[in-house]
């Protein structure tokens, strides 16, 4: 992801819009009123059926957008027999994510070395970014969707028949409207805000991005100051998943690498306690690999870090301290 010359960073939110649904239409009654994905309307997109064993989720632990899907899949108790998980390594070249963590450098289910191969199976010469998460149909080897906000939304609403264990209500109906507003601000100002700082193409663009980011972080710190355990109150929701992946990367990457350096996360008492509370939940902890995170940002983003040197710090053992 290169610098944006003389301007502010804008994320391309155009993804393969296909959805995997339990029926002809979404099982979520509020889906049309509060769409969560990258399109305003979902009425005309291609629909694939929910089917155990048909698809494979490819999601790198290094990537914050992909880690969301890993966490949600785990929280919902969706096992490998239903939706298996492929894990690319933390570094890649311009061509795509690679499966260098697997024996012989190939995904053991899809049999491919690069995720690019699954995109090309869907659209030969696919010209947009080869992104994770991606859901791939195993038999055809082609990507079904890479629409990251819609993937986690649909895992909750559409895969209910295959959810097991004590499943949290990630989209509570009585909080849905407020939650949508909170998630929109978290995405634009925090999830994307750190990238807006890191890839600013001018001093003015950086200064504006920095101020916007810290205004939002101060808002979150204040929101959590009333003692609520989670963003929406007493219950864990998808809004927490979406914020956590940025918080987990803040001190090891965004503070220095992206110049978001007013304060570290550990200096913000309410957000720091909140982040560790989430990290104590196995689905969050198991999806968080700090070494892969640092390798990805400091090695792959050579425009920001031309030397490719990966810092030893900070001390990440603090995440294991009791809340």
Secondary structure, 3 states (H helix, E strand, C coil): CCCCCCCCCCCCCCCCCCEEECCCCCCCCCCCCCCCCCCCCCCCCCEEECCCCCEEEECCCCCHHHHHHHHHHHHCCCCCCCEEEECCCCCECCCCEECCCCHHHCCCCCCCCECHHHHHHHCCCCCCCCCCCEEEECCCCEEEECCHHHHHHHHHHHCHHHCCCCCCCCCCHHHHHHHHHHHHHHHHHHHCHHHHHHCCCCHHHHHHHHHHHHHHHHHHHHHHHHCCCECCECCCCHHHHHHHHHHHHHHHHHCCCCCCCCCCHHHCHHHHHHHHHHHCCHHHHHCCCHHHHHHHHHHHCCCCCCCCCCCCCCCHHHHHCCC
